[in-house]
Each structure stands twice: as structure tokens, then as C-alpha cells.
């Protein structure tokens, strides 16, 4: 175990920077090029990079100089945390994790949460989101998913295997934090919304929280995206019918692991012809399949689209029916990557049936719970995480939810 808190010269170490109990900023690792500096995140969702001109956060030698919204400047040192690295084994694969706990006396009532990856291939240890929960008095176990960071194994999107890994992670976290936590559970973002609830049916979890995830299968996700794009492009009924045919053809391809469906997709491709929307529509995978030649799709289609053991018809709703522990689900109201209509309907039915489900929607947010500006070409540029989202996660895990989380609306 390492007690992290002593200052050092040079770049700031990832962690929570504060001089009081009610305000903090998280400093993360280096920003991606061409940006320079380190990532920062406030609990109200403001985020950016310390090296950007006009940045409200500058950090050096483990002290953050923060310009507050009222123009005043404060110097916030890095807060002490207990950080303990660990290796654990799941499915004969060694995974690497880290338990990050707020400093001070052990608190037997403190929540313990295991962070479950989305689909990204980057390392999770050092995540600003983990420290954003630590800053709210929560212990966090974060681990590098198999095939990422310091963990072994091959990268995969097999929900069954990833759920086993998450179940192993929470057992490891419980052992390491013994005597200093109350209830323990999972948080999963995006693809983690498929993995975390499944892991909770296979492990001693006390709760599950999900951000911007889906309760539909990957095939249905692709279809919802296609139809959402068709609405945005204002396609007529005939074109929408072709979009539906495209969805069915690509669904046959992936379900059969590219053994069937080539002829159906070829017919759809001929019907669409030179229509301009055919060059723009995306979905998760259907747009790319549409624009590949039949010969190329037969030759390399499976290697390109079906190489990660994805469970295409995964029944997420059935998993939620089996789930016995409290569930928080937070939806981005205008999520283009994971359209929410079907998921919201399923969650509403679970709420109406008396399941222990709390669901919230934040309007005018996209995937990642980000607010955005719309560009001239209709694309979006993320600006910040919406206010209230991070506080809602923390309060719900601490069983202290109140009224008023930004523009969040509870699904009833």
C-alpha cells in the first residue's frame, strides 16, 4: 500500500486536488496530442486540459492553481489517498488493478465501487472518473481490462468473459478493503452497461450503476442508430424501408458469422444505388458493410466486423430481470451512439413493476453524458460533462440522493 500525498516537482500526479470538503478538481494523466498538459475534471462536469490557453486549472509540483467562476484564484494541494496495487486472476488471465481509498480512518459505511470498462482499449488505472468518485468519499477499485494497459490476455468484447473478469475484480476489491467499506457494487459506462449488471448476477455485489448504456442487443443498437440517422436526414418512407432492409441483412450476416446474408445485402445495395444517404449512413457497422463490395465483404468481412467475440443478440433485459440489487441507470437524452428510446421504455417497465431501479435522463446530452455544440455540418463537438451527473452517481452510491441534479429528470 502506498499513502499518496507528499508533493513532488514536475507534472502533477493524478488525484484529487482540494483545500476544503466541498470543492475539488481531479487532475489526470497527460492529454492526447496535439494538446499539451494534463486532463482536469471538476465535479460539476467542467473539464479540459491544463495546457490550454485560458485554462482555469494550472498544475505543478502537486499543487493546482484554480481560477473559480467568480474570478478568485485558489491553490489546491493534492489530497492524500491510499492506493494499493494488485494482480488477480480471471479465466487463467492475470489482470492488474488498483484500490484507491480516501485517506483517514477506515469507514465501515463507505461505499466501494468497481469501475467496469466501456469498449475503449486504453488503460483504466488513473482514470479521472475514478478520482471524481474518490473525491466524493467513495473507495474505487479500477482495473485494466484484459488486453489493455498492464493486464494480460487478448482484448475482447465478449460480455460473458468480461462479466467474469468484473466479478473477479469485486471479490479482489472486497478482500483488499475488508473492514473499511459498507456496500460494494459496480459502475459501468457505455458497453459497461451490458457487462456490469451481468457481473452482479455472478458476484457478491450490492448495487449496480450504469451511465449511457443500453438495454438492447448490439444488433438492436445498430438498428436504432440507423433509424435515428434516417430521421435526422429526413428520409422518406421508401428510403426508411431500405434502411430497415439494410438492418435485417447485416443482422443476418453477424448472427451467422458471415456465413449467410451476403445475397440479401447485395440486393439492398442495388436498391439503394447512388442515393446520397447511402454514402452517409453509419449505424454501428451497417453503413461500413453497405459501402464494401460483396467480394471484399466475403473475403474480409468477418475478420473486420466479427473478430471480438461480441454476443450480437445479447439479452440485456433478461439480465436485468434476474438482477436482485438496486440499479441506477443514467441516460443521455440525445445519444447518437446509443439511442435511448427502447432502453428508456424497458427501464420504465421495470420501474412500474416495482423493481429497485432508479433511472434518470439528462436532456441535450450525447454519449458520455456530454453537452455539445452543433457544427455547421450537423456534427457535434463535446464541451463538458453535464452538471449533476457525477454528483448523482456519488450520492446514489452513498444512498443520499436528493432533489436537483442539474437538468436531470427521473424516469417515473
N, C-alpha and C positions, 0 to 999 in steps of 0.2 A: 504494500500500500504506500502511496505517495501523498503526503499532505502538500497540496499545491497552493502557494500564496506568496512566497518570497519574490521580490522584484528582481528582474534581470535586465541587462542592457540589450538594445536591439529590438527586433519585431516583438510585438506583444503575443503572449501565449493565448490560445483560445480559452475562453472562460467568461465569467460574469463579472462585470465592472460596475461598482456602485459605491456610494458613500452613505446610503440610507436603506431602510427596509422597503420603501415604496417606489423606488425608481432604480432602473439599471439599464445597461446596454450589454449585449453579447458581442464579443469580438471573436471572429472565426479565423479560418486559415487564409492563405493568400488568395486573392481574386484571380479569376481566369484572365489570361492575356486577351486583348491588349491592355485591360485595366491594370492598374498598379495599386498596391496597398492590400488591406485586409478587409474581409467582409464584416459588416456590422448589422445588428438587428435589435430594434427596440421592442419591448413587449406590446406596444400599440401597433406593431407591424411596419413601421418605417424601417427601411433597410437601404443598404448601399455599400460603397467601398471607401475606405478611409483616404485613399489617394486621390479621389475625385475632387476637382475644383469646387470649393464651397461646401465641402462635406461638413456636417455638424459634428463629426467624430474624427479626432486625430489620436493615434495611439503610439506610445513609445515607452520602452522600458517598463512595461506592465502598468502604465497609467494612461487612462483615456481622458483626453480633454474634450468635453462635451458642451456644445452650444445648445441650450434649451430653446424651446419655441418662443419664449419671451425675450430671447436675446442674451440672457445671462450665461456665463461660462462656468462650468464646474470641472474639477479634476477628480476622476473616479479611479481608485486603485482596483486591481484585480482582487476579487474576493477569494478567500480560501475555500478549497474544495478537497474532499478526499477522493482520490482517483486510484482505482485498483484494476490493473490489467489481468486478464485471464485468458486461458485457452480451454475450450471444451470440445467434445466430440459429438457429432451427429451423423448418422449413416456412414460411419467409418471415415469421416472427414473432419479434420481439425479446423475449428473456427476460432477467431480471435475477437474478444470483446473487452469492454471497459465499463466498470461501475463508477458512476460519478455521483457523489453524495454531497449535500450541503455540509459545511463544516459545523462544528459544535457537538453537543451531546447527542448520542443516538436517540432518535424519536420513534418509539414503537407505534406511533399513529401516522407516520409519514408514508405517503403513497410511494410505491416502487413501480416504475413503468419500463417495459422493454420496447425499444423502438424497432419497428419492423420496416424493412426496406420497401421502397417502391421498385420500379423497373430499372432504375439507374444502375450503372456499372461502377460508379465511383464509391470510394470507401465511405463508410458512415461514421467511423470514430472521429470525433472532433466536430460533429455537426452543430451548427448554430442552433438548430431546433432543439437538440437535446439540452443545451445550456439554457435555452429560453424556459424550459420546464424546471431545471435546477434552480434558476433564479426565482422561481415561484415556490420554492421549498419542497421540491419533489426529487426523489432519487431516481436516476435514469441508468439503465443498462443498455448500451448501444454496441452493436457488433457488426463486423464486416460480413456481408452476405457471401455465401460460397462463390468462389471465383472472382471476388473483388477485394481490394485492399490487401490486408495481410492474411486473409483466410485462404484455406486450401480449396480444392475441388474445382469444378467447372461451373461457370456462370450458367444459370438455368432460370426458366420461368415456370417450372413445374410447381404448382401451388401445393400439391401433396408433400413433396420433398421440402419445400420452403417452410411449410407449416411444421413439419417435424423439426427443422432447424430452430424455428422460433420457440417451439415447446422445450427443446433442449436449452435454449437461452434463458427462459424464465426459470427453469429448475436451477441453472447455474447462478442466476441473479439472486434467487431466494436463499440459496446456500451462502453466498457471499455477504448478503445484507442481513443475515439472521439476527433477530433481536432489535433491529433498527428500522423496521417498516411495519405498516399495518396491512393494507390490502395491496395486492400486486396484480398487474394486468398488462395489456398490450396497447400500443398506439401504432396504427398503420396508416400511411398516406398513399393515395393513388392505388397502385397494384397491391400495396399492403392491406387494402380493404378486402381483398379476396383472401389473403394469407392469414391475417390476424384473427378473424373470427374462427377460422378452421383450426388454428393453433390452440385457441381457447377451449375447443372441444376435446383436445388431446393433452391437456396440461392443467395444473392447479392454478388457473387464472381466476381472478375475482372481478375483472371488468375488461371491456374492450372499447377503445375509442378509435374512430376512423375519420380521416379527413379526405374529402374529394375523391372517394372511392365509389364503386358501383356494385349493385346487387343484380347484375345481369351477366351473362356469359361474355367472353371475348368476341364471339361471333355476333351477339346482340349489340355489343358496344360498337363494332364496326358498322352494323346496320343503322344504329341510331345516329352515328356521326354522318353517314351518307345522307340520311333523310334530313338531318339538321342543315347540312350544307346545301341540299336541294332547296330547302325553304329560304335560306339566305340568298341563293341565286335566283329565287322566284321562278323555278322551273314549272312548266305547265304539267297537266295531268299525264300526258303521254310520256314526257321525259321522266316524271316521277315513277311511272310504271317501269321504265327501263332501269331506273336506279334500283327498284325492288328486284328486278330480274338479275341485275349485277350482283346484288347481295346474296341471292339464292345460289347463283353459280359459284361464287367464291366460297360460300359456306360449304358447298359440296366438295370443293377442292380440298379445303383444310381438314374437313371431317374425315375424308378418305386418305389423307396424307398424300394428296395429289395423284391418287390412282383414278379418280373419277371427276368429272366436271369440266374437262377441257373443251368438249364439244359445245356444252351449254354456254360457256364463257365466250367461245368463238362466235356463236350466234348473237350474243349480246353485243359483242364488239362490232359485228357487221351492222346491227340495227342502229347503234349509236353513230356509227360512221364518223363524219367530220364535225359533229356537233361540238361547239366551243366548250360546253360544260364538261365534255368527256376528257378534255385536257386539264381541267382544273380540279375535278372532284377527287377527294383523298380517302376519307374513312381512315381506319387504322391500316388497312392493307389492300382493300379492293381497288382503289384508284391506281396503285402501282401495278397490280395484276392486270387491270384493264389495258394499260398502256404498254405492257410487254407483249411481244409477239407470241403466238401459240408455240412456235418452235422453241423459243427461249424459255417459256414457262414450263414446257415439258422437260427441258434439259436441266434447268437450274432452279425451278420454282420451289421445290421442297427445300433445297439447300438454303435458299434465301428467306423463305417465309415460315418454314416449319422445322426449324433447327434448334428450338429452345425448349422442347417438351411441353409446350403450352397445352393446357386442357381446354380445348376450344369450346366445349359445351358444358363447362363447369357450372354446377347448380348452386350458386351462392345463396339463393333464397332458402334452399333446403338446409344449408348450414346454419343460417340464422334461426330457422325453426328449431334446430337442435340446441342452440345456444341457451344456456341457463343463467348466465350472468348479465349484469347491466351493460347496456350498449349505448354509446354516444356516436351519432353519425352526423357529420357536418358537410353540407353540400354547397358547391359554388353555383350560384344562380344562373350564370351564363357560361357554363363549362363547355367549351367546344371540343375538348379532347375526350371528355366523359359526360355526354349529355345526360341530364338527371331525371327526365320525365318518368321513365319506367322505374328507376330506383326510388324516387320520391313516392310513387304510388305504392310500391311494395312496403316501404317503411311506414307509410300511413296506415296500411292494413295491419301491420304488426302493432302499431300504437293502439289502433282501435280494438285489437284482440286482447289488449292488456299485457302484452309482452313488455319487459323492462327496457324500453327503448326511448331514448331522448334524441330527437332529430331536429336539426337547425338548418336553415337556408340563409346564406348571405347574398343579397341581391347585387347585381352588377359586378360579379367577380368571376374570374376564369379559373382554370385548373391550377391548383396550388393555393387557392383562396387569395388570388392576387387581384387587385384593382388594376385597371388598364386604361390606356387611351387608344382611340381608334385612329389608325393612319388613313391617308388618302386612298390607299388601295384596298381598304377594308380590313387589313391585318391589325393585330393588336400588339401593343408594347406594354408589358407589365410595369407597374410603377411601384407598388408596395403590397405587402400582405394587408388584407383588410383589417381595420381596427376592431378589436373584440374577439377575434378568432383565437389567438394564443391565450388570452385570459380565460376564455370559455373552456379550453382544454384543461388548463391548470385548475380552475375552480371545480370543474366536474370531477376530475381525478381526486380532488381533496374533499369531495362531497359537500361543496359550499357554493353551489350555483345560485346566482341572484338574478334579478331582472336587469336587462340592459347590457348587451354586448355589441357595441357598435350598431350596425343596421341588421344584425342577425334576427331572424324570425323563427320561433319554434313551430315545428310541424305538429299540428293537432288533428 
